[in-house]
Amino acid sequence: MLTYIAIGVALFFAMNIGASGTAASMGAPYGAGAIQNKRLALLLVAVSAFLGAFLGGGEVVKTIGEGIIPANILDVEIVVIILLGATLTLFIANIIGIPLSTSEVTVGAIIGVGAAFQALYTDTLLVILAFWVIIPVGSFLITYVLGWLIHYSENRWNNLKVNGPWTKWLSVLLVMGGCLEAFSAGMNNVANAIGPLVGANMISSDNGLLMGALFVSLGALFLGSRVLETNGKKITKLSLLQGSAVSFTGGTLVIIASIFGLPIPLTQVTTCGILGVGAAKDGFSILKKSVIKKIALVWIISPLASLTVSYLLINLFSKFDIYNVLIVCSAIIVAVGSMALSRIERAEKRSFHDAGGGI
């Protein structure tokens, strides 16, 4: 019975992966207007992600399944805890429309289990954490340079950014880039859902990839609308060439990482690419936008949240330790209480200034 629950949670998680990071991969073509029909954009994401997951997801599955914690720790109960910790965090983010990194959430949940059992492959973990920084920063730098070149070219040859003879072909190029990025999303992210199942020998790698690919695609198609809107329209308006720079840069970097089995936060790579071309066009003031601050905050919180949840669940249901449970619950209460106090103080300050506004 618990095995079926684990598989069900994994497939639900796969749907949320499709709705979050995978759907965001078509943000550049949608934001630039190369695809104006949101449903068509999500359908292309679904097909591309399925192919990427099924054809190229095997190496990252190995890393998630046995590269961070010893595989002998994984049993049905532990797998359920990992998937629950990651899924709950991601589901909440999808509800509020934030493109959360599924890789950070999953790795955070696995770290929580490893910390509870005091068994972590720290060398592999440090490499993963390093590339969580290197690849998004690389995406920003590459797209910033490309964005500057594109900005210069579009100012010199105006028909590159307005309706003209090149518009159709530039739109096709951008859509191809979005499909490449969605392919890379499936290739890298399907492991987050089915990797723990494969690591615990609950399902074969081939069957896991097939099922995971299917449910990632369904999630992108039916649940990805809000994240697509956030990444495509609320960060910065992109031209066709700028969107192509974002998509091809992000897709290529993530495919390279996937070949080496590195789970990469695709949403960070994509968003940093959008910020790179945006900064080249509008200056670094774009980094002050509230949506960017909100996404950055969730990026920081997401692995810590899933780590905390999985660590708490381990100490509740697998190796009961009332002292650890007490410490974790206290930390959660302090964090929630601090945020509530901060909101109250901000509300009081606004009320004070409003009261004195007419003097």
Secondary structure by P-SEA (a helix, b strand, c coil): caaaaaaaaaaaaaaaaaaccccccaaaaaaacccccaaaaaaaaaaaaaaaaaccaaaaaaaaaccccccccccaaaaaaaaaaaaaaaaaaaaacccccaaaaaaaaaaaaaaaacccaaaaaaaaaaaacaaaaaaaaaaaaaaaaaaaaaaacccccccccaaaaaaaaaaaaaaaaaaaaaacccccccaaaaaaccccaaaaaaaaaaaaaaaaaccaaaaaaaaccccccccaaaaaaaaaaaaaaaaaaaaaccccaaaaaaaaaaaaaaaaaccccccccaaaaaaaaaaaaaaaaaaaaaaaaaaccccccaaaaaaaaaaaaaaaaaaaaaaaaaaaaaaaaaaaccc
